[in-house]
Amino acid sequence: MKNTLKLFGIIAITAVIVFSMAACIINVPDDPGNLIGGVPDAPTGLTATATSSTDIVISWNAVSGALGYNVYISLSASSGFQLMKTTTDTYTSGYNASPGTTYYITVTAYNGKGEGPRSNIVSATTLSSGGGALPAPTGLTATATSTSTITLTWNAVSGASSYNVYQSQNGYQFDKLGTVTTPGATNNNLSPNTTLYYQVAAVAANGTEGARSNTVSATTLSSGGGNVPVQSVSLNSSSISLTVNQSTPLTATIQPSNATNKNVNWTSSNNSVASVSNGTVTGVSAGTATITVTTVDGGKTATCTVNVTGGGNVGSGTETNPIALYNNQWTDGEITVANNRTQWFSFSVTAGSTYHVWWNDRNNGSGAYSVDVKVSAFYSDGREIFKDIDVGWGGTSGKSFMPTSTGTVKLKVFPYSSSSTGSFAIVYSSTNFNSMPALPGAAAGSSEDNAILLTAGVWKIGNIANGDVWYSINVTNGSMYYVWWDDRYQGSNSYSADVSVMAWFSDGSVAITNTDSGYNTSKSFLATSNDPIKVRVRSSGSGTYAITYATSNTRP
């Protein structure tokens, strides 16, 4: 049996590392996570095949006892491998590989004991831009117009005598649907409520097919008639009260009840006070925030005011009574003789989710703390997650882990030098993996956690000084988005900083690879969910720039 992953090459991606967890399990009749045995063997049969200027198909043999697989990618065969994806699925989709680029790939399997050895390394080179005689068509859209029809449109390609249209039922295995002589096609005789994926390639007069376009998808309407638009949305509560770390669900009701598209997006006016995920609101720190639900069809909205109380850290800092940590909220600590130069912290985890821990100390930090510390992590039953880690400050430093069970994790903090005392700070996040949560009082845009929201068609002017500025884009699943930036290197000659831009989907996969210029030509991505996209602007210098996005490939 093969597990197949569709990779669209990533030039730079932040690694999330899943750390080994030792376990001692006695008298367990079933062993689905292979906890009694060792880590899984290296996957065999790894292959990588470039199918276009943007696509690489990767496949390997299943490994006995594996819970999932980590796929690593590099531009070098000897070094620089970074985690591209953790998957248990047979395939996944991504976008924005670089044409004419050689990628090196290796895969590992993991189980409850940890990650196994890497497979052999294979390589694949994406086709050169244009793939053949002609470039890829741009502006491809797919729109369901009935229960049985999907209409395709795209921009004409100069020199094309015809276009080949490709269709897929799963997004990675495409079959030729037909050939048309002008831009545009209609796929008829489909079943209701069916999702299909499409690509288009231009064909020259000599019959040579050019590069394929990006992939788009559409879902035919449900049985019972044409499109029924959304008229309103309401919430079951207009105000709620929570304590820190307490959660409660909100329910959105859409009218009319037979509306065709009932998808909604959830946002919080202040994620540092209250966060929201699929309607579930969680108190983060004391304060007030507004939760907004917005319908994808028509942009109808409803709001709920959230009042969060509490936020004081509970616990004395001992192993039996640890200090409670809160998601994305920094907590100060103190190493003293009185506490035996050790402090314990804890937070709740959910099996299968990824968590990242950072700490701020004397040697690696903001300069505000006085002792150099190490950190170890354990499950509540004593099983080790990671041990004696010294550096946990900055970007993707610190430690990531994926718990195998739901419960409580304890963090042990102790001095690097056994006789030292002093102050430090520590934080964890279940949402930020590419940057640390914002320090108290941090400016807007200084981290993923307090990213600046961009508005379609509106240029946002920024200032940068040898670092990063973060932005977010609210998106709709299945829609294309185009990003531009104006800087000293390429732009209107109005700004002084030279910047690069990179963007991530909410699951940590790359939406836009790290790119230096984006003024003359946009950088695009297809939204794969309704969760916001995080955009990082980076510069090694200082100065001003501007950034914007749109839902059509016309620069504002």
C-alpha positions in Angstrom: 0.0 0.0 0.0 1.2 3.5 -0.8 0.8 6.7 1.2 0.9 9.6 -1.3 1.6 13.2 -0.5 1.3 16.0 -3.1 3.9 18.6 -2.4 4.1 22.0 -4.1 7.6 22.9 -3.3 8.5 25.1 -0.4 11.7 27.1 -0.5 11.6 28.1 3.2 9.5 26.8 5.9 9.7 26.9 9.7 10.4 23.5 11.2 8.1 22.1 13.9 9.9 19.3 15.7 8.0 16.4 17.3 10.2 15.2 20.2 10.6 11.7 21.4 8.6 10.6 24.5 9.9 7.7 26.6 7.2 5.5 28.1 7.0 2.6 30.4 3.8 0.6 29.9 3.1 -2.6 31.7 0.4 -5.2 31.0 -1.1 -3.3 28.1 -3.0 -5.9 25.9 -3.2 -3.6 22.8 -0.4 -1.4 21.5 -1.8 0.8 18.7 0.9 3.4 19.1 3.7 0.8 19.3 4.7 2.1 22.8 6.1 -1.2 23.9 8.3 -1.5 20.8 10.7 1.0 19.5 10.4 3.8 17.0 9.2 2.9 13.5 11.6 1.8 10.8 12.6 4.2 8.0 10.0 4.3 5.2 11.0 2.5 2.0 10.1 2.9 -1.7 10.3 6.7 -1.5 9.8 8.4 -4.9 9.3 12.0 -6.1 8.1 13.0 -9.5 7.7 16.5 -10.8 4.4 16.8 -12.7 4.6 20.5 -13.7 6.4 23.7 -13.0 4.7 23.8 -9.6 3.9 20.2 -8.6 5.8 17.3 -7.1 4.1 14.0 -6.2 5.8 12.1 -3.4 5.0 8.5 -2.4 6.4 5.8 0.0 5.5 2.4 1.4 3.5 2.3 4.7 5.5 1.5 7.8 4.1 -1.0 10.3 3.1 0.6 13.6 3.5 4.1 12.4 1.0 6.8 13.6 2.0 9.2 10.9 4.9 10.5 8.8 7.1 13.6 8.7 8.1 14.9 5.2 11.3 16.9 5.1 12.5 19.1 2.2 15.7 20.9 1.2 17.4 22.7 -1.7 20.6 20.7 -0.8 21.1 17.0 -0.7 23.5 17.2 2.2 22.0 19.7 4.6 19.2 22.2 5.4 16.3 19.8 5.6 13.2 21.4 7.2 9.9 19.9 8.2 7.4 20.5 5.3 4.5 18.5 6.6 3.3 16.0 9.2 0.6 13.8 7.8 -1.5 10.7 8.4 -3.5 11.2 5.1 -2.7 9.6 1.8 -2.2 13.0 0.2 -2.2 16.7 0.8 -2.1 19.8 -1.4 -0.1 23.0 -1.4 0.9 25.7 -3.9 3.7 28.0 -5.1 6.7 25.7 -6.0 9.4 27.4 -7.9 9.8 26.5 -11.6 13.0 24.8 -12.7 14.1 24.1 -9.1 15.5 20.8 -7.7 14.1 19.7 -4.3 15.5 17.0 -2.1 13.0 15.0 0.0 13.3 12.5 2.8 10.5 11.0 5.0 10.4 9.6 8.6 7.7 7.6 10.4 6.7 8.2 14.0 4.7 6.5 16.8 4.1 6.9 20.5 7.8 6.3 21.2 9.0 9.0 18.9 10.3 9.6 15.4 12.2 6.9 13.5 15.2 7.2 11.2 15.0 9.0 7.9 14.5 7.3 4.6 16.8 7.6 1.6 16.9 11.0 0.0 15.3 11.5 -3.4 15.1 14.5 -5.7 12.8 16.0 -8.3 13.1 19.1 -10.5 10.0 21.1 -11.3 9.6 22.0 -15.0 10.9 25.3 -16.2 8.5 28.2 -16.2 6.2 27.7 -19.2 6.7 23.9 -19.0 6.6 23.8 -22.8 6.2 26.4 -25.5 3.7 28.5 -23.6 3.3 29.9 -20.0 0.6 28.7 -17.6 -2.8 30.3 -18.0 -3.6 32.8 -15.2 -6.8 33.9 -13.5 -8.4 30.4 -13.5 -11.8 30.3 -11.7 -14.3 27.5 -11.1 -17.9 28.4 -10.3 -20.8 26.0 -9.6 -23.9 27.3 -11.4 -26.3 24.5 -10.7 -26.5 21.0 -9.2 -24.9 19.5 -12.3 -22.7 22.3 -13.8 -19.4 24.0 -13.1 -18.2 26.8 -15.3 -14.5 27.6 -15.8 -12.9 30.9 -16.9 -9.3 31.9 -17.4 -7.2 34.5 -19.1 -6.1 34.0 -22.7 -2.5 33.0 -23.4 -0.7 34.7 -26.3 0.2 32.2 -29.0 -2.2 29.5 -27.8 -4.3 27.7 -30.4 -6.3 25.7 -27.9 -6.4 24.8 -24.2 -6.4 21.4 -22.4 -8.7 21.2 -19.4 -7.9 18.7 -16.6 -10.2 17.4 -13.9 -9.6 15.6 -10.6 -11.8 14.2 -7.9 -9.1 14.4 -5.2 -6.9 17.4 -6.1 -3.8 15.4 -7.0 -4.6 12.9 -9.7 -5.8 14.8 -12.8 -7.3 13.4 -16.0 -7.8 15.3 -19.3 -11.4 16.5 -19.5 -11.2 17.9 -23.0 -9.8 20.6 -25.3 -11.3 24.0 -26.1 -10.2 26.7 -28.6 -11.1 29.8 -26.5 -10.7 30.6 -22.8 -13.6 29.1 -20.8 -15.4 25.8 -20.5 -18.4 24.2 -18.9 -18.4 20.8 -17.1 -21.9 19.4 -17.4 -23.8 16.3 -16.2 -22.3 16.3 -12.7 -23.8 15.0 -9.5 -25.2 17.4 -6.8 -22.9 18.4 -3.9 -19.8 17.1 -5.7 -16.4 18.8 -5.3 -14.1 18.7 -8.3 -10.6 20.2 -9.0 -9.4 21.7 -12.3 -6.2 22.8 -14.1 -5.7 24.3 -17.6 -2.8 24.3 -20.0 -2.3 26.3 -23.2 -1.4 24.4 -26.4 0.6 25.9 -29.2 -0.2 25.5 -32.9 2.5 22.7 -33.2 0.6 20.7 -30.4 3.1 21.4 -27.6 1.4 21.8 -24.3 2.6 24.5 -22.0 2.7 24.6 -18.2 -0.4 23.9 -16.3 -2.2 26.6 -14.3 -2.8 26.6 -10.5 -5.5 24.3 -9.2 -9.0 25.6 -8.4 -12.1 23.7 -7.1 -15.8 24.1 -7.0 -18.7 22.1 -5.4 -21.9 21.7 -7.3 -25.1 22.9 -5.6 -27.1 20.6 -3.4 -30.3 19.0 -4.8 -33.4 21.1 -4.6 -32.8 24.1 -6.7 -30.4 26.9 -7.4 -28.4 29.2 -5.2 -30.2 30.4 -2.0 -28.4 33.5 -0.7 -27.8 34.2 3.0 -30.1 36.9 4.4 -28.9 37.1 8.1 -26.8 35.4 10.8 -27.4 35.5 14.6 -25.6 34.2 17.7 -27.1 32.3 20.6 -25.6 34.9 23.0 -24.9 38.6 22.7 -22.5 38.6 25.7 -20.8 36.0 27.8 -18.4 36.0 30.8 -15.4 33.7 31.1 -12.5 33.2 33.5 -9.0 32.7 32.1 -8.5 29.4 30.4 -12.3 28.7 30.4 -14.0 27.9 27.1 -17.6 28.0 25.8 -19.1 27.5 22.4 -21.1 30.0 20.4 -23.7 28.9 17.9 -24.4 30.8 14.7 -27.8 30.5 13.0 -28.1 31.4 9.4 -31.4 32.5 7.7 -32.9 31.2 5.6 -32.3 27.7 6.9 -32.0 26.4 3.3 -29.2 28.9 2.3 -26.8 27.3 -0.1 -23.6 28.4 1.5 -23.6 28.4 5.3 -19.9 28.7 5.8 -18.8 31.4 8.3 -15.6 32.9 9.6 -14.9 33.7 13.3 -12.7 36.5 14.5 -11.8 38.1 17.9 -11.1 41.9 18.3 -8.4 41.0 20.8 -6.8 37.5 20.7 -4.8 38.3 23.8 -8.0 38.6 25.8 -10.3 36.0 24.1 -9.5 33.6 21.2 -12.1 31.8 19.0 -11.8 28.7 17.0 -14.8 27.3 15.0 -17.1 29.1 17.4 -15.5 28.0 20.7 -14.4 31.0 22.7 -11.5 30.7 25.2 -10.6 33.3 27.9 -6.9 34.2 27.6 -6.4 37.1 30.0 -8.5 39.6 31.9 -10.3 42.2 29.7 -13.1 42.6 27.1 -13.1 41.4 23.5 -15.7 41.2 20.7 -16.3 37.9 18.9 -17.6 38.4 15.3 -19.1 35.8 13.0 -19.2 36.6 9.3 -21.0 34.7 6.6 -18.9 33.8 3.5 -22.0 34.4 1.4 -23.0 38.1 1.6 -20.7 39.1 4.5 -23.5 39.2 7.1 -22.3 39.6 10.7 -23.3 39.1 14.3 -21.3 39.9 17.5 -20.9 38.8 21.1 -19.1 40.7 23.8 -16.8 38.6 26.0 -15.8 39.6 29.5 -12.8 37.7 30.9 -11.9 37.8 34.6 -9.1 36.3 36.5 -5.7 35.7 35.0 -3.6 35.4 38.2 -1.3 32.4 38.0 -2.6 29.6 40.3 -0.1 27.4 42.0 3.0 27.7 44.2 5.5 26.5 41.6 6.2 23.1 43.1 6.0 19.8 41.2 2.8 18.9 43.0 1.3 22.4 42.8 2.7 23.9 39.6 2.0 27.5 38.4 -0.7 27.5 35.6 0.3 28.9 32.2 -2.1 30.4 29.7 -2.0 30.1 25.9 0.2 32.9 24.4 0.5 34.7 27.8 4.1 35.3 29.2 4.5 34.4 32.9 7.4 35.6 35.0 9.3 33.1 37.2 12.0 33.3 39.9 14.8 30.9 40.8 15.6 31.3 44.5 17.2 29.3 47.3 13.8 29.1 49.0 12.3 27.1 46.1 15.4 24.9 45.8 16.3 26.7 42.6 13.5 25.0 40.7 10.1 26.2 39.5 7.3 24.0 38.0 4.6 25.2 35.5 1.7 23.4 33.9 -0.8 23.7 31.1 -3.5 21.5 29.5 -2.9 19.7 26.1 -5.0 17.8 23.6 -3.7 14.7 21.9 -2.6 15.2 18.3 -2.3 19.0 18.6 1.1 20.8 18.4 2.5 23.0 21.2 5.5 25.2 21.3 7.3 26.5 24.4 9.6 29.5 24.7 11.5 31.1 27.6 13.3 34.4 28.2 16.4 34.4 30.3 19.7 36.2 30.9 21.8 34.6 28.1 19.0 34.3 25.5 16.2 36.8 25.7 15.1 40.4 25.8 17.7 41.5 28.4 15.0 41.9 31.0 15.8 38.8 33.1 18.8 37.8 35.3 19.3 34.0 35.3 20.2 31.5 32.6 17.8 28.6 32.8 17.2 25.1 31.3 13.7 23.6 30.7 12.4 20.0 30.8 8.9 18.8 30.1 6.9 15.8 31.4 3.5 14.3 31.2 1.6 14.2 34.5 2.5 10.5 34.8 6.2 11.3 34.7 6.9 10.4 31.1 9.6 12.7 29.6 8.8 14.9 26.6 12.1 16.8 26.4 14.9 17.4 28.9 17.5 20.0 29.9 17.1 22.4 26.9 19.1 25.5 27.3 18.0 27.9 24.5 14.3 28.8 24.1 14.2 32.3 22.8 13.4 33.8 19.4 11.4 32.7 16.3 11.4 28.9 16.1 13.8 28.3 18.9 12.3 26.7 22.1 10.6 23.3 21.8 7.7 21.9 20.0 5.9 18.6 20.8 2.7 16.8 19.8 1.1 15.0 22.9 -0.1 11.5 22.5 -2.8 11.9 25.1 -5.0 14.6 26.4 -4.2 15.9 29.9 -1.6 18.1 31.7 2.0 18.8 30.8 4.5 20.0 33.5 7.5 22.2 32.8 10.5 22.1 35.1 12.7 25.3 35.1 16.1 25.3 36.8 19.3 27.3 36.5 22.0 26.4 33.9 24.5 26.9 36.8 23.3 25.0 39.8 24.1 27.8 42.2 22.5 30.6 40.2 19.4 32.5 41.2 17.3 35.2 39.4 14.3 35.9 37.2 13.1 34.5 33.8 9.8 34.3 31.9 8.1 31.4 30.1 5.2 30.9 27.6 3.5 28.3 25.5 1.4 28.5 22.4 -1.0 26.2 20.5 -1.3 28.6 17.6 2.0 30.3 17.0 4.9 28.3 15.4 6.8 30.8 13.3 7.3 33.5 16.0 7.0 33.9 19.8 3.8 35.3 21.3 4.1 39.1 21.8 5.8 40.3 24.9 3.7 42.4 27.2 3.4 45.9 25.7 4.7 44.8 22.3 3.8 46.9 19.3 1.1 45.7 16.8 2.6 43.4 14.2 5.6 42.4 16.3 4.5 38.7 16.3 1.9 36.3 14.8 -0.1 36.7 17.9 -0.8 40.4 17.4 -0.6 40.5 13.6 -2.0 43.6 11.7 -5.1 42.8 9.7 -4.9 43.8 6.0 -7.9 45.0 4.0 -8.3 44.0 0.4 -7.3 46.7 -2.1 -5.9 49.0 0.6 -2.1 49.7 0.8 -0.8 49.4 4.4 2.4 51.5 5.0 4.8 49.9 7.5 8.0 50.8 9.3 10.6 48.1 9.9 14.0 48.0 11.7 16.2 44.9 11.3 13.4 42.4 12.0 9.9 41.2 11.2 6.4 42.8 11.0 3.4 40.4 10.9 0.1 40.8 9.1 -3.0 38.6 8.7 -5.5 38.2 5.8 -9.0 36.9 6.3 -9.7 34.4 3.6 -12.5 32.2 2.1 -11.8 28.5 1.4 -11.3 27.9 -2.3 -10.7 31.5 -3.3 -7.5 32.9 -4.9 -5.6 35.8 -3.3 -2.9 38.0 -4.7 -0.3 39.9 -2.6 1.9 42.9 -3.6 4.5 44.9 -1.7 6.2 48.2 -2.6 9.8 48.7 -1.3 13.2 50.2 -2.3 14.2 47.2 -4.4 11.1 47.1 -6.6 8.2 49.6 -6.4 7.1 53.1 -6.8 10.3 54.7 -5.5 8.3 56.0 -2.5 9.8 53.7 0.2 13.2 53.2 1.8 13.3 49.6 3.1 14.2 46.5 1.1 11.9 43.7 2.4 11.1 40.1 1.7 7.6 38.5 2.3 6.6 35.0 3.3 3.1 33.6 4.3 1.7 30.6 6.0 -1.6 28.8 6.2 -3.1 28.1 9.7 -1.8 24.6 9.7 1.8 25.8 9.3 2.3 25.0 5.7 3.6 27.6 3.3 1.2 29.8 1.3 3.9 32.1 -0.2 7.6 31.1 -0.2 10.1 33.7 1.0 10.3 36.2 -1.9 12.3 39.5 -2.3 10.2 41.3 -4.9 6.5 41.5 -5.3 5.5 44.8 -6.9 5.6 44.1 -10.7 4.2 40.6 -10.3 1.9 39.5 -7.4 2.5 36.4 -5.3 -0.7 34.3 -5.1 -2.2 31.4 -3.1 -5.4 29.4 -3.0 -7.1 29.4 0.4 -7.4 25.8 1.7 -9.6 26.8 4.7 -11.5 29.8 6.2 -8.7 30.3 8.8 -6.7 33.6 8.4 -3.3 33.6 6.6 -0.3 35.0 8.5 2.1 37.2 6.4 5.6 38.0 7.6 7.5 41.0 6.2 11.3 40.8 7.0 14.2 43.1 6.5 17.9 43.2 7.6 17.8 47.0 7.4 15.4 49.7 8.3 12.9 52.0 6.6 9.4 52.1 5.2 7.4 49.9 2.8 3.8 49.2 1.8 1.8 46.0 1.4 -1.6 45.0 0.1 -3.7 42.1 -1.3 -6.6 41.6 -3.6 -8.9 38.8 -4.8 -8.1 39.5 -8.5 -4.7 39.7 -10.1 -4.9 43.5 -10.6 -2.6 45.5 -8.4 -4.5 48.1 -6.4 
